[in-house]
Amino acid sequence: MARISVIDEVPLTDPVLVEGFPGVGLVGKITADHLIDVHGMTHHANVHCEGLPRVATYAEADGALRTPVRLYADPETDLIALQSDVPVKPAAAIEFAGCLAGWFEESNVLPLYLSGIDRVCEN
């Protein structure tokens, strides 16, 4: 069942979401992890969408199990960071994107994508 489950309500107006999937060069993952640390962002929600591996993760300092894809928010900067410990397989990307796109629209979120595979355009 696809859903975003909010665990800590954070007041946001028109948030920008920085996507942090482990993609090419880990740019998105590294950026999201850094933003979460620097801004002391709050664990806002868990992402439950088709296409995500059925795994749980935990942090070294905290043994509590958590979903592999989480949203962190900072009300001062109106920023959301999508932190992912797993990649989304290409075959599941469209369904997963649809799950997130619905939430983006409902929550008035502007996404900023950092990960992905290079595409060569032919003229």
Phi, psi and omega in degrees: 000124182278128177193158171250117181257112180284128180250339178213108182293126179238126181290117180229147181261285177231073189289150170258133179254127175261117182282134184232053176278147176285091181247210182303120178072001181059022183301312180297315181299311181297317181296311181298314179301318180295314180299318180299316180292311185295320183267359181056045187293150181273136174293104189271316185202162174250145181256125178234095181229152174298146179101346177274139176300144180275081180225165173235152179234170175208158179263154181302318183279347183220114183279004180293135178288146179216161179292154183286344178233123185226156176247131177244144184228151176227110183293333181293324181256357184054047186238140173238137176243127175268112181256123181235134176263000182222150173276162173259129180294143181307324181295337182257000188297319183293315179295319179295317179299322178296322178298313180288322183300321178299317179292321177304313182295314181299323186261005180056045183263134174259111182277145174240113184265132181244337184261165176148176180255136179302144177239132178263126179263132177258139178263000000 
